């Protein structure tokens, strides 16, 4: 079957502002999943925070509320702190995804 995904790498901080990228979705109802490289054996850079809970997402300019818990059919994509479902089902067509590093106060 192979992969039907696109990989994009971002590095950001609280002062970077919003990063955006366009995606072309060919098949409706596919999820948008965000993953990050794990930090093996605790070798994360100082001050690194995980994506989940520290990034605000937008889709076509509108704020995205992350699902509190992925639907059962998408649970395979929600892997510890490494990957999580951002959008459960995208419609076919071109979309602009935005992300802003925005940790909660005190993080």
MOWOLIN-V21781 format. One line per field, one symbol per residue. ss: DSSP state (@ for helix, = for strand, . for the rest). psi: psi as a letter, one per 30 degrees, with the letter a starting at -180 (. if undefined). A space follows every 10 residues. Layout:
ss = ???
psi = ???
//
This chain:
ss = .......... ........== =====....= =====....@ @@........ ....=====. .===...... .@@@@@@.=. ..======== ..======== =......
psi = elkhlkkkkk kllfffakkl kkkjjfklgk ljkkllkljk hghkkkgkkl ekfgkkkljh fkkkjkkekk lefgeffjjb geklkekejk lkaklkkkkk jillkf.
//
